[in-house]
Each structure stands twice: as C-alpha cells, then as structure tokens.
C-alpha cells in the first residue's frame, strides 16, 4: 500500500482481515518482524496463519482481495459463526 495515497476499499478490507486475525490466534501477524519486511511478505502473498479455523477462509479472502465490501465479509463471517454453533 502506498501511504501517500488515500486508502482504497481493498486496503480497508485487508485491514479488516488483520483485525479478524488478531481476534483469533491473538497478536499481530509476524509479531516481532520489522514492518518493512512484513510489507514485502504481504506483497509476495505470504500471509501468516498459525491455526486452521473456519474463520481463516474469511481472513484470507480479505487479504487476497476476494471481497468487494465489508457487507460481504460480514455475510461470510455470519455463516462461519452459525456453522460453529
């Protein structure tokens, strides 16, 4: 993401995926790694994930541009949570 430009919808959805990640495994992805290196890893499509949960698919779609809106994220997240009981 170019910090000189205003954030796009996709930038915001990527950030939403980060929040959902932090609510799950806990902590920031790549905790302790320099920010510049994390940006490079994300740029190469290398995303951190430590556990396999149904919510993972929602987070990964946020990170890979698979959503057009936060409403679409919410719908998928509701399905995941309903399936968990």
C-alpha positions as a LaTeX table, in Angstrom:
\begin{tabular}{lrrr}
\hline
Residue & $x$ (\AA) & $y$ (\AA) & $z$ (\AA) \\
\hline
Unk1 & 0.00 & 0.00 & 0.00 \\
Unk2 & 1.31 & 3.44 & $-0.95$ \\
Unk3 & 0.87 & 5.55 & 2.20 \\
Unk4 & 0.88 & 8.74 & 0.11 \\
Unk5 & $-2.46$ & 7.80 & $-1.43$ \\
Unk6 & $-5.81$ & 7.62 & 0.35 \\
Unk7 & $-6.74$ & 4.07 & 1.37 \\
Unk8 & $-8.95$ & 2.13 & $-1.04$ \\
Unk9 & $-11.83$ & $-0.17$ & $-0.19$ \\
Unk10 & $-9.45$ & $-3.09$ & $-0.73$ \\
Unk11 & $-6.95$ & $-1.53$ & 1.70 \\
Unk12 & $-9.70$ & $-1.25$ & 4.31 \\
Unk13 & $-10.84$ & $-4.83$ & 3.73 \\
Unk14 & $-7.24$ & $-6.01$ & 4.08 \\
Unk15 & $-7.10$ & $-4.16$ & 7.42 \\
Unk16 & $-10.37$ & $-5.79$ & 8.46 \\
Unk17 & $-8.74$ & $-9.15$ & 7.79 \\
Unk18 & $-5.90$ & $-8.14$ & 10.12 \\
Unk19 & $-8.39$ & $-7.33$ & 12.88 \\
Unk20 & $-10.13$ & $-10.68$ & 12.40 \\
Unk21 & $-6.75$ & $-12.41$ & 12.52 \\
Unk22 & $-5.81$ & $-10.66$ & 15.76 \\
Unk23 & $-9.11$ & $-11.73$ & 17.32 \\
Unk24 & $-8.34$ & $-15.37$ & 16.52 \\
Unk25 & $-4.79$ & $-16.60$ & 17.06 \\
Unk26 & $-4.00$ & $-13.48$ & 19.04 \\
Unk27 & $-1.33$ & $-10.95$ & 18.40 \\
Unk28 & $-0.18$ & $-9.38$ & 15.20 \\
Unk29 & 0.76 & $-11.46$ & 12.18 \\
Unk30 & 4.55 & $-11.75$ & 12.02 \\
Unk31 & 4.92 & $-10.41$ & 15.57 \\
Unk32 & 8.46 & $-9.10$ & 16.10 \\
Unk33 & 9.29 & $-8.81$ & 12.39 \\
Unk34 & 10.21 & $-5.36$ & 11.03 \\
Unk35 & 7.32 & $-3.58$ & 9.30 \\
Unk36 & 9.21 & $-3.24$ & 6.01 \\
Unk37 & 9.78 & $-6.99$ & 5.86 \\
Unk38 & 6.11 & $-7.68$ & 6.66 \\
Unk39 & 5.06 & $-5.39$ & 3.79 \\
Unk40 & 7.37 & $-7.33$ & 1.45 \\
Unk41 & 5.96 & $-10.68$ & 2.64 \\
Unk42 & 2.40 & $-9.49$ & 2.07 \\
Unk43 & 3.39 & $-8.14$ & $-1.33$ \\
Unk44 & 4.54 & $-11.66$ & $-2.25$ \\
Unk45 & 1.29 & $-13.17$ & $-0.98$ \\
Unk46 & 2.96 & $-14.73$ & 2.06 \\
Unk47 & 0.40 & $-14.38$ & 4.84 \\
Unk48 & 0.87 & $-15.55$ & 8.43 \\
Unk49 & $-1.55$ & $-18.05$ & 9.90 \\
Unk50 & $-0.95$ & $-20.33$ & 12.83 \\
Unk51 & $-4.15$ & $-22.30$ & 13.16 \\
Unk52 & $-6.73$ & $-23.85$ & 10.90 \\
Unk53 & $-10.20$ & $-22.50$ & 11.66 \\
Unk54 & $-13.27$ & $-21.90$ & 9.53 \\
Unk55 & $-12.71$ & $-18.15$ & 10.01 \\
Unk56 & $-9.39$ & $-18.48$ & 8.21 \\
Unk57 & $-11.13$ & $-18.55$ & 4.82 \\
Unk58 & $-12.76$ & $-15.18$ & 5.55 \\
Unk59 & $-9.46$ & $-13.62$ & 6.65 \\
Unk60 & $-7.62$ & $-14.96$ & 3.61 \\
Unk61 & $-10.30$ & $-13.59$ & 1.28 \\
Unk62 & $-9.85$ & $-10.18$ & 2.94 \\
Unk63 & $-6.10$ & $-10.38$ & 2.41 \\
Unk64 & $-6.26$ & $-11.55$ & $-1.19$ \\
Unk65 & $-8.89$ & $-9.13$ & $-2.49$ \\
Unk66 & $-11.72$ & $-11.64$ & $-2.52$ \\
Unk67 & $-14.34$ & $-9.22$ & $-1.20$ \\
Unk68 & $-15.91$ & $-6.13$ & $-2.71$ \\
Unk69 & $-17.39$ & $-4.78$ & 0.54 \\
Unk70 & $-17.44$ & $-5.14$ & 4.30 \\
Unk71 & $-21.04$ & $-6.34$ & 3.96 \\
Unk72 & $-19.83$ & $-9.35$ & 2.00 \\
Unk73 & $-17.26$ & $-10.06$ & 4.73 \\
Unk74 & $-19.99$ & $-9.86$ & 7.36 \\
Unk75 & $-22.21$ & $-12.31$ & 5.47 \\
Unk76 & $-19.44$ & $-14.90$ & 5.22 \\
Unk77 & $-18.43$ & $-14.36$ & 8.84 \\
Unk78 & $-22.04$ & $-14.87$ & 9.97 \\
Unk79 & $-22.14$ & $-18.17$ & 8.04 \\
Unk80 & $-18.91$ & $-19.30$ & 9.70 \\
Unk81 & $-20.12$ & $-18.38$ & 13.17 \\
Unk82 & $-23.53$ & $-20.04$ & 12.60 \\
Unk83 & $-21.81$ & $-23.24$ & 11.49 \\
Unk84 & $-19.79$ & $-23.26$ & 14.71 \\
Unk85 & $-22.97$ & $-23.27$ & 16.74 \\
\hline
\end{tabular}
